[in-house]
């Protein structure tokens, strides 16, 4: 086994700087060494299609779209959802009221309870889908207007 003194005396090790004190510092660059590459899918599979729709709605809700896209989204999504939600909800609330009156008169009827719960589920689902879409559009429009005011 060789000792460190033997390495310092050897001319072969002196030639490569083994006898000098080593530099124990590490330089870390502020730039990343590589870029994160996001591979864009084709959108042909169901999961890729869902991912594209989610990304589009995310950009829309954060106001990261062009102004004409924000306006067009109100025509494509907002107006149909508004047309869908208000008449359906008016009719469904009336139907729930009549079912509640029937349930008060015969509370032990299983068929009436099933119809009532089905109506409540249908109304809840319709309301949730329509209001989520309208919320995304409203949130994106507000943020887009705020960005437009800040840029002036």
PyMOL commands that place a pseudoatom at each C-alpha (Angstrom):
pseudoatom trace, name=CA, resn=UNK, resi=1, chain=A, elem=C, hetatm=0, pos=[0.000, 0.000, 0.000]
pseudoatom trace, name=CA, resn=UNK, resi=2, chain=A, elem=C, hetatm=0, pos=[1.347, 3.393, -0.949]
pseudoatom trace, name=CA, resn=UNK, resi=3, chain=A, elem=C, hetatm=0, pos=[1.290, 6.427, 1.267]
pseudoatom trace, name=CA, resn=UNK, resi=4, chain=A, elem=C, hetatm=0, pos=[0.308, 9.972, 0.266]
pseudoatom trace, name=CA, resn=UNK, resi=5, chain=A, elem=C, hetatm=0, pos=[3.961, 11.021, 0.626]
pseudoatom trace, name=CA, resn=UNK, resi=6, chain=A, elem=C, hetatm=0, pos=[4.872, 8.614, -2.170]
pseudoatom trace, name=CA, resn=UNK, resi=7, chain=A, elem=C, hetatm=0, pos=[2.332, 10.293, -4.493]
pseudoatom trace, name=CA, resn=UNK, resi=8, chain=A, elem=C, hetatm=0, pos=[3.697, 13.755, -3.795]
pseudoatom trace, name=CA, resn=UNK, resi=9, chain=A, elem=C, hetatm=0, pos=[7.230, 12.677, -4.607]
pseudoatom trace, name=CA, resn=UNK, resi=10, chain=A, elem=C, hetatm=0, pos=[6.342, 11.034, -7.869]
pseudoatom trace, name=CA, resn=UNK, resi=11, chain=A, elem=C, hetatm=0, pos=[6.961, 13.221, -10.913]
pseudoatom trace, name=CA, resn=UNK, resi=12, chain=A, elem=C, hetatm=0, pos=[4.169, 11.544, -12.806]
pseudoatom trace, name=CA, resn=UNK, resi=13, chain=A, elem=C, hetatm=0, pos=[1.589, 12.792, -10.278]
pseudoatom trace, name=CA, resn=UNK, resi=14, chain=A, elem=C, hetatm=0, pos=[3.182, 16.238, -10.098]
pseudoatom trace, name=CA, resn=UNK, resi=15, chain=A, elem=C, hetatm=0, pos=[2.727, 16.632, -13.808]
pseudoatom trace, name=CA, resn=UNK, resi=16, chain=A, elem=C, hetatm=0, pos=[-1.086, 16.402, -13.448]
pseudoatom trace, name=CA, resn=UNK, resi=17, chain=A, elem=C, hetatm=0, pos=[-1.303, 18.555, -10.343]
pseudoatom trace, name=CA, resn=UNK, resi=18, chain=A, elem=C, hetatm=0, pos=[-1.888, 15.757, -7.855]
pseudoatom trace, name=CA, resn=UNK, resi=19, chain=A, elem=C, hetatm=0, pos=[0.579, 17.322, -5.459]
pseudoatom trace, name=CA, resn=UNK, resi=20, chain=A, elem=C, hetatm=0, pos=[-1.271, 20.653, -5.313]
pseudoatom trace, name=CA, resn=UNK, resi=21, chain=A, elem=C, hetatm=0, pos=[-4.268, 21.296, -3.107]
pseudoatom trace, name=CA, resn=UNK, resi=22, chain=A, elem=C, hetatm=0, pos=[-7.457, 20.342, -4.915]
pseudoatom trace, name=CA, resn=UNK, resi=23, chain=A, elem=C, hetatm=0, pos=[-10.083, 22.942, -5.869]
pseudoatom trace, name=CA, resn=UNK, resi=24, chain=A, elem=C, hetatm=0, pos=[-13.192, 21.871, -3.963]
pseudoatom trace, name=CA, resn=UNK, resi=25, chain=A, elem=C, hetatm=0, pos=[-15.635, 24.382, -5.428]
pseudoatom trace, name=CA, resn=UNK, resi=26, chain=A, elem=C, hetatm=0, pos=[-18.506, 23.563, -7.740]
pseudoatom trace, name=CA, resn=UNK, resi=27, chain=A, elem=C, hetatm=0, pos=[-19.947, 26.027, -10.229]
pseudoatom trace, name=CA, resn=UNK, resi=28, chain=A, elem=C, hetatm=0, pos=[-23.690, 25.921, -10.733]
pseudoatom trace, name=CA, resn=UNK, resi=29, chain=A, elem=C, hetatm=0, pos=[-25.020, 27.673, -13.771]
pseudoatom trace, name=CA, resn=UNK, resi=30, chain=A, elem=C, hetatm=0, pos=[-28.125, 29.843, -13.439]
pseudoatom trace, name=CA, resn=UNK, resi=31, chain=A, elem=C, hetatm=0, pos=[-29.363, 28.523, -16.782]
pseudoatom trace, name=CA, resn=UNK, resi=32, chain=A, elem=C, hetatm=0, pos=[-30.840, 25.050, -16.924]
pseudoatom trace, name=CA, resn=UNK, resi=33, chain=A, elem=C, hetatm=0, pos=[-28.699, 22.620, -18.845]
pseudoatom trace, name=CA, resn=UNK, resi=34, chain=A, elem=C, hetatm=0, pos=[-31.649, 21.342, -20.861]
pseudoatom trace, name=CA, resn=UNK, resi=35, chain=A, elem=C, hetatm=0, pos=[-35.085, 22.558, -21.756]
pseudoatom trace, name=CA, resn=UNK, resi=36, chain=A, elem=C, hetatm=0, pos=[-38.154, 20.703, -20.603]
pseudoatom trace, name=CA, resn=UNK, resi=37, chain=A, elem=C, hetatm=0, pos=[-39.724, 19.369, -23.756]
pseudoatom trace, name=CA, resn=UNK, resi=38, chain=A, elem=C, hetatm=0, pos=[-43.461, 18.781, -23.604]
pseudoatom trace, name=CA, resn=UNK, resi=39, chain=A, elem=C, hetatm=0, pos=[-44.549, 16.321, -26.197]
pseudoatom trace, name=CA, resn=UNK, resi=40, chain=A, elem=C, hetatm=0, pos=[-47.871, 17.339, -27.731]
pseudoatom trace, name=CA, resn=UNK, resi=41, chain=A, elem=C, hetatm=0, pos=[-50.150, 14.410, -28.455]
pseudoatom trace, name=CA, resn=UNK, resi=42, chain=A, elem=C, hetatm=0, pos=[-52.227, 13.907, -31.545]
pseudoatom trace, name=CA, resn=UNK, resi=43, chain=A, elem=C, hetatm=0, pos=[-55.588, 14.107, -29.782]
pseudoatom trace, name=CA, resn=UNK, resi=44, chain=A, elem=C, hetatm=0, pos=[-56.780, 10.884, -31.377]
pseudoatom trace, name=CA, resn=UNK, resi=45, chain=A, elem=C, hetatm=0, pos=[-57.125, 8.858, -28.189]
pseudoatom trace, name=CA, resn=UNK, resi=46, chain=A, elem=C, hetatm=0, pos=[-59.864, 9.659, -25.675]
pseudoatom trace, name=CA, resn=UNK, resi=47, chain=A, elem=C, hetatm=0, pos=[-57.386, 10.628, -22.953]
pseudoatom trace, name=CA, resn=UNK, resi=48, chain=A, elem=C, hetatm=0, pos=[-55.494, 12.997, -25.250]
pseudoatom trace, name=CA, resn=UNK, resi=49, chain=A, elem=C, hetatm=0, pos=[-58.786, 14.560, -26.304]
pseudoatom trace, name=CA, resn=UNK, resi=50, chain=A, elem=C, hetatm=0, pos=[-59.745, 15.095, -22.661]
pseudoatom trace, name=CA, resn=UNK, resi=51, chain=A, elem=C, hetatm=0, pos=[-56.298, 16.569, -21.993]
pseudoatom trace, name=CA, resn=UNK, resi=52, chain=A, elem=C, hetatm=0, pos=[-56.673, 19.025, -24.896]
pseudoatom trace, name=CA, resn=UNK, resi=53, chain=A, elem=C, hetatm=0, pos=[-60.116, 20.114, -23.722]
pseudoatom trace, name=CA, resn=UNK, resi=54, chain=A, elem=C, hetatm=0, pos=[-58.837, 20.583, -20.182]
pseudoatom trace, name=CA, resn=UNK, resi=55, chain=A, elem=C, hetatm=0, pos=[-55.866, 22.620, -21.394]
pseudoatom trace, name=CA, resn=UNK, resi=56, chain=A, elem=C, hetatm=0, pos=[-58.135, 24.792, -23.546]
pseudoatom trace, name=CA, resn=UNK, resi=57, chain=A, elem=C, hetatm=0, pos=[-60.552, 25.404, -20.665]
pseudoatom trace, name=CA, resn=UNK, resi=58, chain=A, elem=C, hetatm=0, pos=[-57.625, 26.153, -18.352]
pseudoatom trace, name=CA, resn=UNK, resi=59, chain=A, elem=C, hetatm=0, pos=[-56.283, 28.772, -20.765]
pseudoatom trace, name=CA, resn=UNK, resi=60, chain=A, elem=C, hetatm=0, pos=[-59.794, 30.139, -21.204]
pseudoatom trace, name=CA, resn=UNK, resi=61, chain=A, elem=C, hetatm=0, pos=[-60.434, 30.423, -17.457]
pseudoatom trace, name=CA, resn=UNK, resi=62, chain=A, elem=C, hetatm=0, pos=[-57.126, 32.201, -16.830]
pseudoatom trace, name=CA, resn=UNK, resi=63, chain=A, elem=C, hetatm=0, pos=[-57.635, 34.686, -19.650]
pseudoatom trace, name=CA, resn=UNK, resi=64, chain=A, elem=C, hetatm=0, pos=[-54.689, 33.371, -21.666]
pseudoatom trace, name=CA, resn=UNK, resi=65, chain=A, elem=C, hetatm=0, pos=[-56.552, 33.440, -24.968]
pseudoatom trace, name=CA, resn=UNK, resi=66, chain=A, elem=C, hetatm=0, pos=[-57.037, 36.027, -27.669]
pseudoatom trace, name=CA, resn=UNK, resi=67, chain=A, elem=C, hetatm=0, pos=[-59.897, 38.484, -27.252]
pseudoatom trace, name=CA, resn=UNK, resi=68, chain=A, elem=C, hetatm=0, pos=[-61.858, 37.083, -30.176]
pseudoatom trace, name=CA, resn=UNK, resi=69, chain=A, elem=C, hetatm=0, pos=[-61.620, 33.574, -28.668]
pseudoatom trace, name=CA, resn=UNK, resi=70, chain=A, elem=C, hetatm=0, pos=[-63.059, 34.836, -25.387]
pseudoatom trace, name=CA, resn=UNK, resi=71, chain=A, elem=C, hetatm=0, pos=[-65.957, 36.490, -27.228]
pseudoatom trace, name=CA, resn=UNK, resi=72, chain=A, elem=C, hetatm=0, pos=[-66.522, 33.487, -29.485]
pseudoatom trace, name=CA, resn=UNK, resi=73, chain=A, elem=C, hetatm=0, pos=[-66.577, 31.153, -26.480]
pseudoatom trace, name=CA, resn=UNK, resi=74, chain=A, elem=C, hetatm=0, pos=[-69.543, 33.088, -25.091]
pseudoatom trace, name=CA, resn=UNK, resi=75, chain=A, elem=C, hetatm=0, pos=[-71.400, 32.488, -28.366]
pseudoatom trace, name=CA, resn=UNK, resi=76, chain=A, elem=C, hetatm=0, pos=[-70.392, 28.813, -28.594]
pseudoatom trace, name=CA, resn=UNK, resi=77, chain=A, elem=C, hetatm=0, pos=[-70.699, 27.826, -24.929]
pseudoatom trace, name=CA, resn=UNK, resi=78, chain=A, elem=C, hetatm=0, pos=[-72.278, 30.623, -22.902]
pseudoatom trace, name=CA, resn=UNK, resi=79, chain=A, elem=C, hetatm=0, pos=[-75.444, 31.375, -24.846]
pseudoatom trace, name=CA, resn=UNK, resi=80, chain=A, elem=C, hetatm=0, pos=[-76.428, 27.699, -25.323]
pseudoatom trace, name=CA, resn=UNK, resi=81, chain=A, elem=C, hetatm=0, pos=[-75.815, 26.990, -21.634]
pseudoatom trace, name=CA, resn=UNK, resi=82, chain=A, elem=C, hetatm=0, pos=[-77.878, 30.019, -20.652]
pseudoatom trace, name=CA, resn=UNK, resi=83, chain=A, elem=C, hetatm=0, pos=[-80.674, 28.959, -22.989]
pseudoatom trace, name=CA, resn=UNK, resi=84, chain=A, elem=C, hetatm=0, pos=[-80.478, 25.439, -21.590]
pseudoatom trace, name=CA, resn=UNK, resi=85, chain=A, elem=C, hetatm=0, pos=[-80.274, 26.211, -17.889]
pseudoatom trace, name=CA, resn=UNK, resi=86, chain=A, elem=C, hetatm=0, pos=[-83.061, 28.743, -17.315]
pseudoatom trace, name=CA, resn=UNK, resi=87, chain=A, elem=C, hetatm=0, pos=[-86.082, 27.071, -19.015]
pseudoatom trace, name=CA, resn=UNK, resi=88, chain=A, elem=C, hetatm=0, pos=[-85.089, 23.621, -17.808]
pseudoatom trace, name=CA, resn=UNK, resi=89, chain=A, elem=C, hetatm=0, pos=[-84.633, 24.825, -14.253]
pseudoatom trace, name=CA, resn=UNK, resi=90, chain=A, elem=C, hetatm=0, pos=[-87.954, 26.650, -14.292]
pseudoatom trace, name=CA, resn=UNK, resi=91, chain=A, elem=C, hetatm=0, pos=[-89.756, 23.542, -15.487]
pseudoatom trace, name=CA, resn=UNK, resi=92, chain=A, elem=C, hetatm=0, pos=[-87.887, 21.241, -13.103]
pseudoatom trace, name=CA, resn=UNK, resi=93, chain=A, elem=C, hetatm=0, pos=[-88.537, 23.427, -10.065]
pseudoatom trace, name=CA, resn=UNK, resi=94, chain=A, elem=C, hetatm=0, pos=[-92.248, 23.363, -10.913]
pseudoatom trace, name=CA, resn=UNK, resi=95, chain=A, elem=C, hetatm=0, pos=[-92.108, 19.564, -11.256]
pseudoatom trace, name=CA, resn=UNK, resi=96, chain=A, elem=C, hetatm=0, pos=[-90.312, 19.216, -7.911]
pseudoatom trace, name=CA, resn=UNK, resi=97, chain=A, elem=C, hetatm=0, pos=[-92.999, 21.367, -6.296]
pseudoatom trace, name=CA, resn=UNK, resi=98, chain=A, elem=C, hetatm=0, pos=[-95.783, 19.106, -7.585]
pseudoatom trace, name=CA, resn=UNK, resi=99, chain=A, elem=C, hetatm=0, pos=[-93.867, 15.997, -6.465]
pseudoatom trace, name=CA, resn=UNK, resi=100, chain=A, elem=C, hetatm=0, pos=[-93.369, 17.486, -3.004]
pseudoatom trace, name=CA, resn=UNK, resi=101, chain=A, elem=C, hetatm=0, pos=[-97.111, 18.122, -2.738]
pseudoatom trace, name=CA, resn=UNK, resi=102, chain=A, elem=C, hetatm=0, pos=[-97.768, 14.487, -3.730]
pseudoatom trace, name=CA, resn=UNK, resi=103, chain=A, elem=C, hetatm=0, pos=[-95.166, 13.267, -1.215]
pseudoatom trace, name=CA, resn=UNK, resi=104, chain=A, elem=C, hetatm=0, pos=[-96.818, 15.228, 1.579]
pseudoatom trace, name=CA, resn=UNK, resi=105, chain=A, elem=C, hetatm=0, pos=[-100.150, 13.522, 0.842]
pseudoatom trace, name=CA, resn=UNK, resi=106, chain=A, elem=C, hetatm=0, pos=[-98.670, 10.004, 0.531]
pseudoatom trace, name=CA, resn=UNK, resi=107, chain=A, elem=C, hetatm=0, pos=[-95.220, 9.941, 2.190]
pseudoatom trace, name=CA, resn=UNK, resi=108, chain=A, elem=C, hetatm=0, pos=[-94.827, 6.146, 2.099]
pseudoatom trace, name=CA, resn=UNK, resi=109, chain=A, elem=C, hetatm=0, pos=[-95.049, 5.779, -1.688]
pseudoatom trace, name=CA, resn=UNK, resi=110, chain=A, elem=C, hetatm=0, pos=[-91.758, 4.358, -2.967]
pseudoatom trace, name=CA, resn=UNK, resi=111, chain=A, elem=C, hetatm=0, pos=[-92.415, 5.229, -6.609]
pseudoatom trace, name=CA, resn=UNK, resi=112, chain=A, elem=C, hetatm=0, pos=[-92.997, 8.892, -5.764]
pseudoatom trace, name=CA, resn=UNK, resi=113, chain=A, elem=C, hetatm=0, pos=[-89.751, 9.034, -3.780]
pseudoatom trace, name=CA, resn=UNK, resi=114, chain=A, elem=C, hetatm=0, pos=[-87.854, 7.448, -6.676]
pseudoatom trace, name=CA, resn=UNK, resi=115, chain=A, elem=C, hetatm=0, pos=[-89.307, 9.978, -9.136]
pseudoatom trace, name=CA, resn=UNK, resi=116, chain=A, elem=C, hetatm=0, pos=[-88.549, 12.820, -6.753]
pseudoatom trace, name=CA, resn=UNK, resi=117, chain=A, elem=C, hetatm=0, pos=[-84.930, 11.765, -6.237]
pseudoatom trace, name=CA, resn=UNK, resi=118, chain=A, elem=C, hetatm=0, pos=[-84.469, 11.217, -9.978]
pseudoatom trace, name=CA, resn=UNK, resi=119, chain=A, elem=C, hetatm=0, pos=[-85.741, 14.731, -10.632]
pseudoatom trace, name=CA, resn=UNK, resi=120, chain=A, elem=C, hetatm=0, pos=[-83.445, 16.197, -7.979]
pseudoatom trace, name=CA, resn=UNK, resi=121, chain=A, elem=C, hetatm=0, pos=[-80.460, 14.346, -9.463]
pseudoatom trace, name=CA, resn=UNK, resi=122, chain=A, elem=C, hetatm=0, pos=[-81.300, 15.475, -13.014]
pseudoatom trace, name=CA, resn=UNK, resi=123, chain=A, elem=C, hetatm=0, pos=[-81.682, 19.090, -11.925]
pseudoatom trace, name=CA, resn=UNK, resi=124, chain=A, elem=C, hetatm=0, pos=[-78.458, 18.993, -9.912]
pseudoatom trace, name=CA, resn=UNK, resi=125, chain=A, elem=C, hetatm=0, pos=[-76.488, 17.530, -12.798]
pseudoatom trace, name=CA, resn=UNK, resi=126, chain=A, elem=C, hetatm=0, pos=[-77.884, 20.006, -15.349]
pseudoatom trace, name=CA, resn=UNK, resi=127, chain=A, elem=C, hetatm=0, pos=[-77.259, 22.916, -13.027]
pseudoatom trace, name=CA, resn=UNK, resi=128, chain=A, elem=C, hetatm=0, pos=[-73.724, 21.769, -12.239]
pseudoatom trace, name=CA, resn=UNK, resi=129, chain=A, elem=C, hetatm=0, pos=[-72.699, 21.371, -15.904]
pseudoatom trace, name=CA, resn=UNK, resi=130, chain=A, elem=C, hetatm=0, pos=[-74.235, 24.673, -16.993]
pseudoatom trace, name=CA, resn=UNK, resi=131, chain=A, elem=C, hetatm=0, pos=[-72.954, 26.709, -14.070]
pseudoatom trace, name=CA, resn=UNK, resi=132, chain=A, elem=C, hetatm=0, pos=[-69.431, 25.255, -14.305]
pseudoatom trace, name=CA, resn=UNK, resi=133, chain=A, elem=C, hetatm=0, pos=[-69.260, 26.245, -17.968]
pseudoatom trace, name=CA, resn=UNK, resi=134, chain=A, elem=C, hetatm=0, pos=[-70.640, 29.705, -17.279]
pseudoatom trace, name=CA, resn=UNK, resi=135, chain=A, elem=C, hetatm=0, pos=[-68.236, 30.135, -14.337]
pseudoatom trace, name=CA, resn=UNK, resi=136, chain=A, elem=C, hetatm=0, pos=[-65.230, 29.260, -16.526]
pseudoatom trace, name=CA, resn=UNK, resi=137, chain=A, elem=C, hetatm=0, pos=[-66.355, 31.755, -19.155]
pseudoatom trace, name=CA, resn=UNK, resi=138, chain=A, elem=C, hetatm=0, pos=[-67.064, 34.526, -16.642]
pseudoatom trace, name=CA, resn=UNK, resi=139, chain=A, elem=C, hetatm=0, pos=[-63.760, 34.008, -14.814]
pseudoatom trace, name=CA, resn=UNK, resi=140, chain=A, elem=C, hetatm=0, pos=[-61.791, 34.053, -18.074]
pseudoatom trace, name=CA, resn=UNK, resi=141, chain=A, elem=C, hetatm=0, pos=[-63.592, 37.134, -19.352]
pseudoatom trace, name=CA, resn=UNK, resi=142, chain=A, elem=C, hetatm=0, pos=[-62.955, 39.037, -16.115]
pseudoatom trace, name=CA, resn=UNK, resi=143, chain=A, elem=C, hetatm=0, pos=[-59.262, 38.143, -16.165]
pseudoatom trace, name=CA, resn=UNK, resi=144, chain=A, elem=C, hetatm=0, pos=[-59.001, 39.058, -19.843]
pseudoatom trace, name=CA, resn=UNK, resi=145, chain=A, elem=C, hetatm=0, pos=[-60.542, 42.458, -19.143]
pseudoatom trace, name=CA, resn=UNK, resi=146, chain=A, elem=C, hetatm=0, pos=[-58.199, 42.996, -16.185]
pseudoatom trace, name=CA, resn=UNK, resi=147, chain=A, elem=C, hetatm=0, pos=[-55.178, 42.181, -18.383]
pseudoatom trace, name=CA, resn=UNK, resi=148, chain=A, elem=C, hetatm=0, pos=[-56.500, 44.528, -21.057]
pseudoatom trace, name=CA, resn=UNK, resi=149, chain=A, elem=C, hetatm=0, pos=[-56.796, 47.369, -18.514]
pseudoatom trace, name=CA, resn=UNK, resi=150, chain=A, elem=C, hetatm=0, pos=[-53.288, 46.738, -17.152]
pseudoatom trace, name=CA, resn=UNK, resi=151, chain=A, elem=C, hetatm=0, pos=[-51.791, 46.860, -20.647]
pseudoatom trace, name=CA, resn=UNK, resi=152, chain=A, elem=C, hetatm=0, pos=[-53.217, 50.338, -21.309]
for i in range(1, 152): cmd.bond("trace and resi %d" % i, "trace and resi %d" % (i + 1))
show_as sticks, trace
zoom trace
